[in-house]
Amino acid sequence: MPPEALANILRELPLRVATAVPDDLLEAWFAPGAGMDPLSEEAKAAAAEFGWRFECEFKHYPDRMEGVFWKWVPAI
């Protein structure tokens, strides 16, 4: 389970600003024990679902070994 601090960050995240989370934390928080080389599909899906609770999108960048949450801005 992700820490409450991440929920607070996503709740307060301004539009067009992102926050990045490294793969090891994504795995530990969203799919412990699933393995992270590469990051598990379970962790990616759980992170995306968590982000939606705060109106944030989520994308995983395997080359950077991190996932990014951001608030989508319509019409840009």
PETA-V694205 format. One record per backbone hydrogen bond with DSSP energy under -1.0 kcal/mol. NH is the residue of the N-H (numbers start at 1). CO is the residue of the C=O. If there is no record, write none. Layout:
NH/CO
NH/CO
//
This chain:
6/3
7/3
8/4
9/5
10/6
11/7
12/8
16/71
17/14
19/69
21/67
23/65
26/22
27/23
28/24
29/25
30/26
31/27
34/31
44/40
45/41
46/42
47/43
48/44
49/45
50/46
51/47
52/48
53/49
54/51
55/52
56/51
57/70
59/68
61/66
65/61
66/61
67/21
68/59
69/19
70/57
//
